[in-house]
Amino acid sequence: MNSEEIRDYFASTTEAHPEKSQAIAAIETLIEFIKKDQSETIHGLLESLKLCMKVVKDASSSSTSVQSGCELFVRFITLLARSLLEDKDFQKSKQVMVERGMTYLKRVELSRGKIAQLCKPFIRDGTTLLIHSFSRVVLETLKLAAQSQIRFTVYVTESRPDDSGKTMVESLEAANIPCTLILDAAVGYIMERVDIVLVGAEGIVESGGIINKIGSYSVALAAHASNKPFYVLSESFKFVRLYPLKQEDTPNIHTYDMTTGDRQTSHPVVDYTPPAYITLLFTDLGILTPSAVSDQLISLYV
């Protein structure tokens, strides 16, 4: 597969299955690439796989989660790298990698269900929630809570500039979950009515903080000032080896342009929320405090 074919496959997978995160679509693309790659050695295949990862990452709008998902995928399929390199039957070794890749894919596809089950007990009758932007794992959690006959209401930020909050409201309304769309600027005003805040994440970094849709940090600050719990729901394949110390350290590969008068400026699409403002992280590895994230990262990557 050349670069154009990789981009087309990734795009078609994303469009055909909008319920899938871009990281999972990226993993499916890598598996398809391995099947079709013409390399004659494991070393050559792994080098080609690196180029494929770069193409997919550049083509995605969630570059942080795609980066971490791809890195963990490659680590998982090459855990037996030494035995693979020693095996003289390249096709057999390649098939083992594909099989391990499919095993990893099945594992990550079950992540949301596990997270929803862990978080559901924290949503009780009469709870008022605030969520920011659109998050598939948050949506699945709220659907599960509603199916369990738990009565709650939701405020959703509009999440400019792409208005992804409106997409979230449409999804919640389709599931008959009471919700209200609010201005991003209204977060501080509405916080006194809120019991808990739920957000997703594009990446969980080594400090236990998160990289997520722009505005997440502002929501966390408002929740902290009002003494409201700020919960993060995220799959473990979004654990990424980054250690931002300030907002400028976030990997804003993608930006949006805004025209003011005769000037055009670029703005980031994600921001960094430090661990001090996060109460708990709900992952398929369990419920974690921010300080426990570094240990999990070590176990995943080392």
C-alpha positions, 0 to 999 in steps of 0.5 A: 500500500502506498501513502495514498492507499493508506490515507484512502483506507483510513478515511473510508474506515472512519467514514463507514464506522463513525462510532469507532474512534480514529485510533481504532480505525488507525489500528485496522489500517495498520493490520491491512497494511501488514497483510498487503506489505511486500517486504521480504524481512521482518525488519523491512516490514517494521520499517515500512510500518513506521512510515504507515503510522506517520501517514495515518497520524498526519491524516487523522484529526485526533493525532495524539490518540492515533499516535499512542494507539499505533505505538501500543499496537506495534509493541503488542505485535512485536512482543515476540520480535526476537523469535520472529526474527529467528524464524526463517519462515517470513510468511509464518512470522507475518501471519503471527503478527496479523493474528496478534494484531487482531487479538489487540484490536478485539481487546481495545474494542471492548474497552468502552464497555468496561469503562462504562461499567466502572463509571456507572455506579458514580451516576446516581438518581437525580445526578446532574452532569456536565460534559464537554464536547463529544466523547464516544466513551462518555456517550456509551457510559451515559447510555448504559446508565439510562438503560439501568433506569438511572434518572439524570440530566446532562449539560453539554458545552457547544464546544466551538469551533466545530460545535461537536457538543451539538453532535453529542446532544443529538446522540443523547436525545436519540437515546432519550437522555435529558440534555441541554446545550450550553455556551462554552462561556457559560461553564462557570455559571452552570457549575453550581448546578452540576454534581459531576463533570465527565470528559473523554480524552485524546491522550493521557500523559505521563503526569496523569494529566490529559490532552483533550478538546480545547476548553477542557482545561477551562472546565476543569478549572471551574470544577476545581473552584466549585469543588466538583469532581472532574472525571476522565473516561478514556481507553488505555490505548490513549496512554501516551509517552508525553510530559507537557509542562505547559499549554505550549507543550501540547502536540497541536499538529492540527489547528483551526484558522480564525479571521479577525478583520484583515488578519488570520490566525491559527488556534489550537484544537486541544489543550492540556489539563494538569493532574491537579484538577483531575479527580479520577480516571476511568479506564479499561485497566481500572479506576486510577488516580492521576498519580497511578498513571505513570506506573500503568504507562511503564507496564504498557510500554516497557 
